[in-house]
Amino acid sequence: MKFDGAGDFLHHAGTMKGKRLFVIACCGLGLMAFSQLLIAGMALAVRIEKGREIRIVERQVEKLVPIRISVPVAGGEAIAPKAEVTLVPELPPVPEPQDLEMPAIADPRAELLVQDGRKARIAGDMGMAIVKLEEALKQSPQDPTVLYEMGMVHEMMGVYGAAADYYERVFNLGVTGAGELYEAAAAKLRDGFEQPTDMLGKVALGRVRIFNDAKAQGGQRVVLSVPVQKAPGEELDAQEIEVAVTFFNKTDKGQIVQLEDESWAEPSWVSLPFDWAGGEETLRMNYRIPERDAQTAHLFGELSYYGQVVTLTYRGEVLDVQAWPRDLAARIGQTAPAGGDFPEFLSEDILPPGFDPDIPLLNPLPNE
């Protein structure tokens, strides 16, 4: 078989053209497959993203709402919704506030010195009061009662700077250390110092009533009712009020003598603590003069009730004096105000119903 050169070239050219077409076709198929894969991948990515968004919504935590239980009312019990509630341990009840108490003086010697100092202060002897209280301070330098008494003495003397220093020392002890005196010292520092003369006309003696018990046996008996009156709206310290009653007797020889035996007089307040109901509080004095034996009566004579002087003081300052007879006031260095009330003399005929002189605490007699 013979082949010419032109035919062989033509055959070779046709073969090359077929190969190129085959390569182009394969590339096209590859591009189509790649595009399909790309589209499938994008679709899968979108589906996965949507799946993630759904899971985020499903895991959203709802807001917690507390369970509230209503208070039971009369006739039934409140119904609470069923739910699991974490039990909280019940707290102990809050203790009620307790009233403060007056602190006790731990040292017995200091306590006696404070009592002596208080007596001297009330009697107006400020020098003796300071001496006693300074000795008490040596025994108990941080005792609130001693410090407070020192403050009161200096206040009455008008040395207000020193008084404030002592009150401040009591205040610094606090409620635990000073008790009731803590509030008293705080009031002193807050409100300032009240002058005794500021109470003139605000606290006074009422009309004294005298009952001479004619049925008394074994001597003579006289019952005094001494009203202490306070103006409405006035504030004062009841512990600073003092009523002194000085009795005078008369001998069968006509001599006027002052009572020497204090045991013959028994004082008692009708009501404690003071509430000033009706504007006054009443002091009852039960005064007994025992009958003397024959020998004593022969030597000194018999005694009989003659009169008395009633003195009202506040923080050691005299505010009012009543004397009957009036000349008795001069015997103790006092001056009864002119135009004062005369005492009211009671008898069996004008006593109120239920009046019993044998009962130490009697109801106040009605005002006329």
C-alpha contacts under 8 A as a table, 3 or more apart, distances in Angstrom:
res1	aa1	res2	aa2	distance
3	F	7	G	7.12
3	F	8	D	7.07
4	D	7	G	5.87
4	D	8	D	6.72
5	G	8	D	5.33
5	G	9	F	6.48
6	A	9	F	5.22
6	A	10	L	6.33
7	G	10	L	5.13
7	G	11	H	6.20
8	D	11	H	5.16
8	D	12	H	6.28
9	F	12	H	5.11
9	F	13	A	6.24
10	L	13	A	5.11
10	L	14	G	6.31
11	H	14	G	5.29
11	H	15	T	6.43
12	H	15	T	5.20
12	H	16	M	6.53
13	A	16	M	5.27
13	A	17	K	6.38
14	G	17	K	5.24
14	G	18	G	6.41
15	T	18	G	5.30
15	T	19	K	6.51
16	M	19	K	5.21
16	M	20	R	6.45
17	K	20	R	5.24
17	K	21	L	6.44
18	G	21	L	5.19
18	G	22	F	6.23
19	K	22	F	5.02
19	K	23	V	6.25
20	R	23	V	5.11
20	R	24	I	6.17
21	L	24	I	5.09
21	L	25	A	6.07
22	F	25	A	5.09
22	F	26	C	6.21
23	V	26	C	5.10
23	V	27	C	6.21
24	I	27	C	5.12
24	I	28	G	6.21
25	A	28	G	5.10
25	A	29	L	6.22
26	C	29	L	5.08
26	C	30	G	6.11
27	C	30	G	4.93
27	C	31	L	6.16
28	G	31	L	5.10
28	G	32	M	6.21
29	L	32	M	5.08
29	L	33	A	6.15
30	G	33	A	5.05
30	G	34	F	6.09
31	L	34	F	5.04
31	L	35	S	6.07
32	M	35	S	5.11
32	M	36	Q	6.18
33	A	36	Q	5.07
33	A	37	L	6.21
34	F	37	L	5.04
34	F	38	L	6.07
35	S	38	L	4.93
35	S	39	I	6.08
36	Q	39	I	5.12
36	Q	40	A	6.08
37	L	40	A	5.03
37	L	41	G	6.02
38	L	41	G	5.06
38	L	42	M	6.19
39	I	42	M	5.17
39	I	43	A	6.18
40	A	43	A	5.10
40	A	44	L	6.08
41	G	44	L	5.03
41	G	45	A	6.13
42	M	45	A	5.03
42	M	46	V	6.22
43	A	46	V	5.17
43	A	47	R	6.21
44	L	47	R	5.08
44	L	48	I	6.15
45	A	48	I	5.09
45	A	49	E	6.15
46	V	49	E	5.12
46	V	50	K	6.22
47	R	50	K	5.16
47	R	51	G	6.22
48	I	51	G	4.99
48	I	52	R	6.32
49	E	52	R	5.11
49	E	53	E	6.47
50	K	53	E	5.20
50	K	54	I	6.45
51	G	54	I	5.24
51	G	55	R	6.45
52	R	55	R	5.20
52	R	56	I	6.40
53	E	56	I	5.18
53	E	57	V	6.55
54	I	57	V	5.32
54	I	58	E	6.33
55	R	58	E	5.04
55	R	59	R	6.31
56	I	59	R	5.36
56	I	60	Q	6.62
57	V	60	Q	5.44
67	I	81	P	7.87
67	I	83	A	7.99
67	I	85	V	7.65
68	R	80	A	7.65
69	I	78	A	7.41
69	I	79	I	7.57
69	I	80	A	5.58
70	S	78	A	5.84
70	S	79	I	7.62
70	S	80	A	7.41
71	V	78	A	6.39
72	P	76	G	6.77
72	P	77	E	4.82
72	P	78	A	4.93
73	V	76	G	6.12
73	V	77	E	6.42
73	V	78	A	7.23
74	A	77	E	7.82
100	L	175	V	7.92
100	L	179	G	5.36
100	L	180	E	4.94
101	E	179	G	5.46
101	E	180	E	5.18
102	M	178	A	7.78
102	M	179	G	5.78
102	M	180	E	5.05
102	M	181	L	6.69
103	P	144	P	7.46
103	P	145	T	7.20
103	P	177	G	7.90
103	P	178	A	6.24
103	P	179	G	5.74
103	P	180	E	7.14
103	P	181	L	7.66
104	A	145	T	7.91
105	I	108	P	7.12
105	I	110	A	7.16
105	I	111	E	5.78
105	I	143	D	6.85
105	I	145	T	7.07
106	A	110	A	7.96
106	A	111	E	7.71
107	D	110	A	5.25
107	D	111	E	6.28
107	D	139	Q	7.22
107	D	140	S	7.00
108	P	111	E	5.00
108	P	112	L	6.43
109	R	112	L	5.23
109	R	113	L	6.31
109	R	136	A	7.50
109	R	139	Q	7.60
110	A	113	L	5.03
110	A	114	V	6.13
110	A	135	E	7.63
110	A	136	A	4.56
110	A	137	L	7.56
110	A	139	Q	5.96
110	A	140	S	6.66
111	E	114	V	5.11
111	E	115	Q	6.31
111	E	136	A	7.56
112	L	115	Q	5.11
112	L	116	D	6.29
113	L	116	D	5.08
113	L	117	G	6.05
113	L	132	K	5.40
113	L	133	L	6.36
113	L	135	E	7.16
113	L	136	A	5.68
114	V	117	G	4.94
114	V	118	R	6.02
114	V	132	K	6.79
114	V	133	L	5.95
114	V	136	A	6.57
114	V	146	V	6.50
114	V	149	E	7.65
115	Q	118	R	5.11
115	Q	119	K	6.26
116	D	119	K	5.16
116	D	120	A	6.24
116	D	129	A	7.25
116	D	132	K	6.63
117	G	120	A	5.09
117	G	121	R	6.12
117	G	128	M	6.88
117	G	129	A	4.10
117	G	130	I	6.90
117	G	131	V	7.72
117	G	132	K	5.17
117	G	133	L	5.83
118	R	121	R	5.03
118	R	122	I	6.20
118	R	129	A	6.64
118	R	149	E	7.36
119	K	122	I	5.25
119	K	123	A	6.13
119	K	129	A	7.70
120	A	123	A	5.01
120	A	124	G	6.18
120	A	125	D	5.03
120	A	126	M	6.52
120	A	128	M	6.12
120	A	129	A	5.06
121	R	124	G	5.07
121	R	125	D	5.58
121	R	126	M	5.42
121	R	128	M	7.89
121	R	129	A	5.47
121	R	153	V	6.62
121	R	316	G	6.86
122	I	125	D	7.58
122	I	315	R	6.71
122	I	316	G	4.90
123	A	316	G	6.53
124	G	316	G	5.76
125	D	128	M	5.64
125	D	129	A	6.34
126	M	129	A	4.87
126	M	130	I	6.16
126	M	153	V	6.64
126	M	157	M	7.46
127	G	130	I	5.34
127	G	131	V	6.38
128	M	131	V	5.06
128	M	132	K	6.26
129	A	132	K	5.32
129	A	133	L	6.15
129	A	153	V	7.30
130	I	133	L	5.09
130	I	134	E	5.90
130	I	150	M	7.10
130	I	153	V	7.24
131	V	134	E	5.29
131	V	135	E	6.43
132	K	135	E	5.28
132	K	136	A	6.34
133	L	136	A	4.81
133	L	137	L	6.13
133	L	146	V	6.58
133	L	149	E	7.55
133	L	150	M	6.57
134	E	137	L	4.97
134	E	138	K	6.48
135	E	138	K	5.22
135	E	139	Q	6.69
136	A	139	Q	5.13
136	A	140	S	6.10
136	A	141	P	7.64
136	A	146	V	6.76
137	L	140	S	4.94
137	L	141	P	4.45
137	L	142	Q	7.55
137	L	143	D	7.65
137	L	146	V	6.50
137	L	147	L	7.65
138	K	141	P	5.71
140	S	143	D	5.40
140	S	146	V	7.69
141	P	146	V	7.92
141	P	147	L	7.97
142	Q	146	V	7.95
142	Q	147	L	7.37
143	D	146	V	5.53
143	D	147	L	6.37
144	P	147	L	5.09
144	P	148	Y	5.96
144	P	170	V	5.38
144	P	173	L	7.66
144	P	177	G	7.44
144	P	178	A	5.48
144	P	181	L	7.10
145	T	148	Y	5.11
145	T	149	E	6.12
145	T	178	A	7.96
145	T	181	L	7.49
146	V	149	E	5.21
146	V	150	M	6.26
147	L	150	M	5.13
147	L	151	G	6.30
147	L	166	Y	5.57
147	L	167	Y	7.09
147	L	169	R	7.25
147	L	170	V	6.45
148	Y	151	G	4.98
148	Y	152	M	6.32
148	Y	166	Y	6.38
148	Y	167	Y	6.02
148	Y	170	V	6.61
148	Y	181	L	7.53
148	Y	185	A	7.53
149	E	152	M	5.04
149	E	153	V	6.27
150	M	153	V	5.20
150	M	154	H	6.32
150	M	163	A	7.15
150	M	166	Y	6.66
151	G	154	H	5.30
151	G	155	E	6.04
151	G	162	A	7.06
151	G	163	A	4.11
151	G	164	A	6.81
151	G	165	D	7.59
151	G	166	Y	5.06
151	G	167	Y	5.89
152	M	155	E	4.93
152	M	156	M	6.18
152	M	163	A	6.63
153	V	156	M	5.24
153	V	157	M	6.29
153	V	163	A	7.64
154	H	157	M	4.94
154	H	158	G	6.21
154	H	159	V	5.10
154	H	160	Y	6.51
154	H	162	A	6.41
154	H	163	A	5.08
155	E	158	G	5.11
155	E	159	V	5.71
155	E	160	Y	5.38
155	E	162	A	7.99
155	E	163	A	5.35
155	E	193	F	7.24
156	M	159	V	7.61
156	M	195	Q	8.00
156	M	196	P	7.98
156	M	315	R	7.20
156	M	316	G	7.82
159	V	162	A	5.82
159	V	163	A	6.36
160	Y	163	A	4.86
160	Y	164	A	6.02
160	Y	193	F	7.63
161	G	164	A	5.22
161	G	165	D	6.41
162	A	165	D	5.05
162	A	166	Y	6.47
163	A	166	Y	5.32
163	A	167	Y	6.28
164	A	167	Y	5.05
164	A	168	E	5.99
164	A	188	K	7.88
164	A	189	L	6.74
165	D	168	E	5.09
165	D	169	R	6.34
166	Y	169	R	5.11
166	Y	170	V	6.49
167	Y	170	V	5.12
167	Y	171	F	6.20
167	Y	185	A	5.14
167	Y	186	A	7.70
167	Y	188	K	7.21
167	Y	189	L	7.10
168	E	171	F	4.87
168	E	172	N	6.09
168	E	185	A	6.97
168	E	186	A	7.93
168	E	189	L	7.35
169	R	172	N	5.14
169	R	173	L	6.66
170	V	173	L	5.40
170	V	174	G	7.45
170	V	178	A	6.38
170	V	181	L	7.20
170	V	182	Y	6.32
170	V	185	A	6.40
171	F	174	G	5.68
171	F	178	A	7.39
171	F	181	L	7.94
171	F	182	Y	5.24
171	F	183	E	7.83
171	F	185	A	5.72
171	F	186	A	6.18
173	L	176	T	7.21
173	L	177	G	4.94
173	L	178	A	5.74
173	L	182	Y	7.55
174	G	177	G	5.46
174	G	178	A	5.87
174	G	179	G	7.53
174	G	182	Y	6.15
175	V	178	A	5.35
175	V	179	G	4.85
175	V	180	E	7.42
175	V	182	Y	5.70
175	V	183	E	7.99
176	T	179	G	5.81
178	A	181	L	5.34
178	A	182	Y	5.11
179	G	182	Y	5.61
179	G	183	E	7.77
180	E	183	E	5.77
180	E	184	A	6.72
181	L	184	A	4.83
181	L	185	A	5.93
182	Y	185	A	5.25
182	Y	186	A	6.11
183	E	186	A	4.97
183	E	187	A	6.13
184	A	187	A	5.15
184	A	188	K	6.34
185	A	188	K	5.03
185	A	189	L	6.28
186	A	189	L	5.19
186	A	190	R	5.98
187	A	190	R	5.00
187	A	191	D	5.70
187	A	192	G	7.75
188	K	191	D	5.50
188	K	192	G	5.39
188	K	193	F	6.41
189	L	192	G	5.64
194	E	198	D	6.95
195	Q	198	D	5.34
195	Q	199	M	7.72
196	P	199	M	5.82
196	P	200	L	7.70
196	P	314	Y	6.63
196	P	315	R	6.50
196	P	317	E	6.03
197	T	200	L	5.43
197	T	317	E	7.45
197	T	319	L	7.87
199	M	202	K	5.08
199	M	203	V	6.18
199	M	314	Y	7.95
199	M	319	L	7.58
200	L	203	V	6.49
200	L	204	A	7.82
200	L	319	L	5.91
201	G	204	A	6.61
201	G	231	A	7.98
202	K	230	K	5.77
202	K	231	A	5.03
202	K	234	E	7.15
203	V	228	V	7.17
203	V	229	Q	5.69
203	V	230	K	4.59
203	V	231	A	6.43
203	V	319	L	7.36
204	A	228	V	5.96
204	A	229	Q	5.37
204	A	230	K	6.69
204	A	312	L	7.18
204	A	319	L	6.73
204	A	320	D	5.81
205	L	208	V	7.91
205	L	226	V	7.23
205	L	227	P	5.85
205	L	228	V	4.75
205	L	229	Q	5.92
205	L	312	L	6.91
205	L	320	D	6.37
205	L	321	V	7.56
205	L	322	Q	7.64
206	G	226	V	6.81
206	G	227	P	4.82
206	G	228	V	5.80
206	G	229	Q	6.10
207	R	226	V	7.08
207	R	227	P	6.71
207	R	341	D	5.99
207	R	342	F	7.03
207	R	343	P	5.84
207	R	344	E	7.00
208	V	224	L	6.97
208	V	225	S	5.76
208	V	226	V	4.93
208	V	227	P	6.70
208	V	342	F	7.71
208	V	343	P	4.90
208	V	344	E	6.25
209	R	224	L	5.70
209	R	225	S	5.06
209	R	226	V	6.75
209	R	343	P	5.59
209	R	344	E	4.62
209	R	345	F	5.90
209	R	346	L	6.85
210	I	222	V	6.99
210	I	223	V	6.01
210	I	224	L	4.84
210	I	225	S	6.67
210	I	343	P	6.92
210	I	344	E	6.09
210	I	345	F	4.86
210	I	346	L	5.86
211	F	222	V	5.67
211	F	223	V	5.09
211	F	224	L	6.39
211	F	345	F	6.10
211	F	346	L	4.87
211	F	347	S	6.27
212	N	221	R	6.27
212	N	222	V	4.58
212	N	223	V	6.53
212	N	346	L	7.34
212	N	347	S	7.11
213	D	216	A	5.66
213	D	220	Q	7.34
213	D	221	R	5.49
213	D	222	V	5.88
213	D	223	V	7.51
213	D	347	S	7.99
213	D	357	P	7.81
214	A	220	Q	7.79
214	A	221	R	7.75
216	A	219	G	6.66
216	A	220	Q	6.07
216	A	221	R	5.94
217	Q	220	Q	7.20
218	G	290	P	6.12
218	G	291	E	5.44
219	G	288	R	7.08
219	G	289	I	5.50
219	G	290	P	4.46
219	G	291	E	4.26
220	Q	288	R	5.74
220	Q	289	I	5.02
220	Q	290	P	6.58
220	Q	291	E	7.44
220	Q	304	S	7.12
220	Q	305	Y	7.62
221	R	286	N	7.40
221	R	287	Y	5.69
221	R	288	R	4.49
221	R	289	I	6.31
222	V	286	N	6.28
222	V	287	Y	5.12
222	V	288	R	6.46
222	V	305	Y	7.74
223	V	284	R	7.09
223	V	285	M	5.67
223	V	286	N	4.78
223	V	287	Y	6.06
223	V	357	P	7.34
224	L	284	R	5.73
224	L	285	M	4.95
224	L	286	N	6.62
224	L	287	Y	7.83
225	S	282	T	6.47
225	S	283	L	5.89
225	S	284	R	4.83
225	S	285	M	6.56
225	S	364	P	7.90
226	V	282	T	5.51
226	V	283	L	5.00
226	V	284	R	6.34
226	V	285	M	7.89
227	P	280	E	6.27
227	P	281	E	5.73
227	P	282	T	4.32
227	P	283	L	6.25
228	V	280	E	5.35
228	V	281	E	5.30
228	V	282	T	6.04
228	V	283	L	7.64
229	Q	279	G	5.78
229	Q	280	E	4.22
229	Q	281	E	6.64
230	K	234	E	7.14
230	K	276	W	7.47
230	K	279	G	5.56
230	K	280	E	6.02
231	A	234	E	5.91
231	A	279	G	6.84
232	P	279	G	6.83
237	D	240	E	5.56
237	D	241	I	7.27
238	A	241	I	5.43
238	A	274	F	7.17
239	Q	242	E	7.95
240	E	314	Y	5.51
240	E	315	R	5.16
240	E	316	G	7.94
241	I	312	L	7.41
241	I	313	T	6.01
241	I	314	Y	4.80
241	I	315	R	6.80
242	E	312	L	5.95
242	E	313	T	5.28
242	E	314	Y	6.41
243	V	310	V	6.86
243	V	311	T	5.65
243	V	312	L	4.72
243	V	313	T	6.47
244	A	309	V	7.96
244	A	310	V	5.70
244	A	311	T	5.11
244	A	312	L	6.60
245	V	308	Q	6.56
245	V	309	V	5.66
245	V	310	V	4.57
245	V	311	T	6.50
246	T	258	Q	7.54
246	T	259	L	7.25
246	T	308	Q	5.34
246	T	309	V	5.16
246	T	310	V	6.59
247	F	258	Q	6.22
247	F	259	L	5.56
247	F	305	Y	7.96
247	F	306	Y	7.79
247	F	307	G	6.01
247	F	308	Q	4.32
247	F	309	V	6.68
248	F	256	I	6.61
248	F	257	V	5.64
248	F	258	Q	4.45
248	F	259	L	5.59
248	F	305	Y	6.65
248	F	306	Y	5.54
248	F	307	G	5.32
248	F	308	Q	5.68
249	N	256	I	5.77
249	N	257	V	5.34
249	N	258	Q	6.20
249	N	259	L	6.68
249	N	303	L	6.09
249	N	304	S	5.44
249	N	305	Y	4.71
249	N	306	Y	4.74
249	N	307	G	6.92
250	K	253	K	7.91
250	K	254	G	6.03
250	K	255	Q	5.52
250	K	256	I	4.65
250	K	257	V	6.18
250	K	303	L	5.56
250	K	304	S	5.32
250	K	305	Y	6.33
250	K	306	Y	5.61
251	T	254	G	5.30
251	T	255	Q	5.27
251	T	256	I	6.68
251	T	257	V	7.62
251	T	300	F	7.99
251	T	301	G	6.07
251	T	302	E	5.60
251	T	303	L	4.69
251	T	304	S	6.53
252	D	255	Q	7.46
252	D	301	G	5.81
252	D	302	E	5.60
252	D	303	L	6.61
252	D	304	S	7.96
253	K	301	G	7.18
256	I	306	Y	7.65
259	L	262	E	7.08
261	D	264	W	6.11
262	E	265	A	5.74
263	S	266	E	6.94
264	W	287	Y	5.71
264	W	288	R	5.21
264	W	289	I	6.41
265	A	285	M	6.49
265	A	286	N	5.69
265	A	287	Y	4.43
265	A	288	R	6.47
266	E	285	M	5.68
266	E	286	N	5.06
266	E	287	Y	6.41
267	P	283	L	6.98
267	P	284	R	5.77
267	P	285	M	4.54
267	P	286	N	6.37
268	S	283	L	5.93
268	S	284	R	5.28
268	S	285	M	6.52
268	S	360	P	7.38
268	S	361	L	7.06
269	W	272	L	6.81
269	W	281	E	7.70
269	W	282	T	6.05
269	W	283	L	4.55
269	W	284	R	5.91
269	W	361	L	7.34
270	V	281	E	7.39
270	V	282	T	5.79
270	V	283	L	6.22
270	V	284	R	6.67
270	V	361	L	5.30
270	V	362	L	6.29
270	V	363	N	6.74
270	V	364	P	7.26
271	S	274	F	6.63
271	S	281	E	7.34
271	S	282	T	7.70
272	L	275	D	7.86
274	F	281	E	6.95
276	W	279	G	4.84
276	W	280	E	5.09
276	W	281	E	5.95
277	A	280	E	6.46
277	A	281	E	7.68
282	T	364	P	6.57
284	R	360	P	7.95
284	R	361	L	7.50
284	R	362	L	7.85
286	N	360	P	7.69
289	I	303	L	7.44
289	I	304	S	7.22
289	I	305	Y	7.63
291	E	302	E	7.89
292	R	296	T	6.09
292	R	297	A	5.74
292	R	302	E	6.85
293	D	296	T	5.53
293	D	297	A	6.06
294	A	297	A	5.12
294	A	298	H	6.02
295	Q	298	H	5.12
295	Q	299	L	6.34
296	T	299	L	5.17
296	T	300	F	5.87
296	T	301	G	7.01
297	A	300	F	5.34
297	A	301	G	4.23
297	A	302	E	5.34
298	H	301	G	5.57
307	G	323	A	7.70
307	G	324	W	5.41
307	G	325	P	6.22
307	G	328	L	7.82
308	Q	323	A	5.92
308	Q	324	W	5.70
308	Q	325	P	7.49
308	Q	328	L	7.12
309	V	321	V	7.17
309	V	322	Q	5.83
309	V	323	A	4.25
309	V	324	W	6.48
309	V	328	L	6.57
309	V	329	A	6.05
310	V	321	V	5.69
310	V	322	Q	5.14
310	V	323	A	6.16
311	T	318	V	7.07
311	T	319	L	7.83
311	T	320	D	6.00
311	T	321	V	4.59
311	T	322	Q	6.60
312	L	318	V	5.94
312	L	319	L	5.68
312	L	320	D	5.15
312	L	321	V	6.30
313	T	316	G	5.60
313	T	317	E	5.14
313	T	318	V	4.29
313	T	319	L	5.42
313	T	320	D	7.17
314	Y	317	E	5.27
314	Y	318	V	6.60
314	Y	319	L	6.87
318	V	321	V	7.76
320	D	336	A	7.78
320	D	337	P	7.84
321	V	329	A	7.96
321	V	334	Q	7.49
321	V	335	T	7.09
321	V	336	A	5.22
321	V	337	P	6.96
322	Q	326	R	7.69
322	Q	329	A	7.80
322	Q	336	A	5.74
322	Q	337	P	7.66
322	Q	340	G	7.33
322	Q	341	D	7.87
323	A	326	R	4.82
323	A	327	D	7.36
323	A	328	L	6.12
323	A	329	A	5.66
323	A	336	A	6.41
324	W	327	D	7.44
324	W	328	L	6.67
324	W	342	F	7.63
324	W	343	P	7.32
325	P	328	L	5.91
326	R	329	A	6.10
326	R	336	A	6.87
327	D	330	A	5.89
327	D	331	R	7.42
328	L	331	R	5.28
328	L	332	I	7.34
329	A	332	I	5.78
329	A	333	G	6.50
329	A	334	Q	4.97
329	A	335	T	5.62
329	A	336	A	6.15
330	A	333	G	4.91
330	A	334	Q	5.33
330	A	335	T	6.17
331	R	334	Q	7.46
336	A	340	G	7.59
337	P	340	G	5.84
346	L	349	D	7.99
346	L	350	I	6.26
346	L	351	L	6.50
347	S	350	I	5.61
347	S	351	L	6.26
348	E	351	L	5.59
351	L	355	F	6.48
352	P	355	F	5.90
352	P	365	L	7.30
355	F	362	L	7.34
356	D	359	I	5.73
356	D	362	L	7.47
357	P	360	P	7.13
357	P	362	L	7.77
359	I	362	L	6.28
